Amino acid sequence: MLTVFLATFAIFVLVVLGMSLGYIVKRKTLQGSCGGISSLGMEKVCDCPEPCDARKKRIAREAQRQHNRIL
């Protein structure tokens, strides 16, 4: 059982090292292969016509932070 765990862990470490090496060499960020939400024709994550109350509160808090920000 321990050998399976160690082998799996080693494979994950190799994958992470390979991805980081690709980033270091190409200086290109990781990105999805499908193009994300914009490929679905959606302009934002929440495609509701009216945002929910929790989202309205978050938007208001962010606007307040931007307003109170010191340059």
C-alpha positions, 0 to 999 in steps of 0.5 A: 500500500505504501509503495502505491502511495509513494509511486503516485506521489512521485508521479504528481511531483514529476507532473508539477515539476514539468509544468513549472519547467514549462512556465519557466522556459516559456514564461507563459501562464497556465490556461485551460484548453476549452477557452473558458466561459467566453467560448460559451457565449457568456459574458460573465460567470453569473449569467443572471439578468439581476444579481443576487443579494449576496453579489450586490453586497460584494459589489457594494463592498468592493466599490466602497473599498475602491472609493476609500483607497489611498493613492 
